[in-house]
């Protein structure tokens, strides 16, 4: 829910900033250039404000900045949890060369909430629990595969808005070209 609200606020911010740029600079500058060209009896010059003055381009910029925010949020989330891949979450083997998985599981469950919500931690926790229950490596492997597949589907669903924006921006641009 927090990411949804943040995404909506980013969209609203993108709309406000881009629209202010259009109202404050791009459209007035474009109309001045077009009036000067018309007064001089010339065709419309290919200046940047003239090219960008239409509503389709404004919508494309809004969607582009919103897409950048969404992709940047994904990158930040990945970079924020990247350190976990260098941390030994299970611990060292005992003097007899065996791991005490029960104490490792208890130690994992005592980690902070931010760490417990990461996909790596959840996959590790479910696989350790499965191994402690079944004592079977194949069942543990199947659990890891199922967990990673579920995570992949979740990430795929989260990226659907970005894929939609990547499709929508050229489509709106084409509409502007036709108009």
Secondary structure, 3 states (H helix, E strand, C coil): CHHHHHHHHHHHHHHHHHHHHHHHHHHHHHHHHHHHHHHCCCCCCCCHHHHHCCHHHHHHHHHHHHHHHHHHHHHHHHHHCHHHHHCCCCCCCCCCCCCCHHHHHHHHHCCCHHHHCCHHHHHHHHHHHHHHHHCCHHHHHHHHHHHHHHHHHHHHHHCHHHHHHHHHHHHHHHHHHHC
